[in-house]
Amino acid sequence: MLNQLFQRKPTKEEFNKLLKCYNINNIDDIHSITYLSIKVYNTISKLYNMLDILLEIYLPCKYKFLNNLNVKRTLTILRQVIRLFDLKLNKYKIGNQSFYRIERNDENRIKINNDVNIIF
């Protein structure tokens, strides 16, 4: 057991196959994912085609979640899997439209504020 969601970390090939379901060919490129793009690229049906890999990766208690996919759940799957590769899915909103971008996770970096005074 890797964590509360996964039995194991996906291989690089499995990860790339998952990204292709969202029409992402290279993780280093800037991508915008929307509800419409998930429908246009048939992401739900592509994820069902790779269900055997998802069932190997996720814990058995998550199988019910995987067998009933919708647009929101496809985003949740992407968000959960990319966290294993130190990435995150950020949500941006412009007007009524929401879109998502995969970005590097900056949580592990230490941020230093130069305006701090330490007095003893």
Steps between C-alpha positions, in 0.01 A plus 500: 500500500647831389255733676127523577408495130756291316646154517801607297635791299424481127792439268612777269329323207175467694521865601553610139209284389280669759610845381415407140142439615488873573671577166827591674805379309775664703471590866743792462272684256235740628158336484155628577239240589133595503175309540446550127843362408431189709181443301654587160800267545280215638709485815242295690492222239882505475524458878258208483731344238789515746288391797713189551805720573299727731370199690858380551612839627211595728407319820204258477277728708521761219370266227143625533625855433681382186202310360272804499698773322379848414677825411567597863637156583734507201650821638525339844687201355740730319553710814570192714738332259708806414560562871705180501734668250532822703259693278171668578184595315416866554159643425465841338180690436433764237144626519277193513759274336729280706813338366772287653876495452762249602785673679804406702435467871678777692400381848834329560698816440589724790391859451714760668360840578778760519287744700517297821695640795611264771568669833654321798 
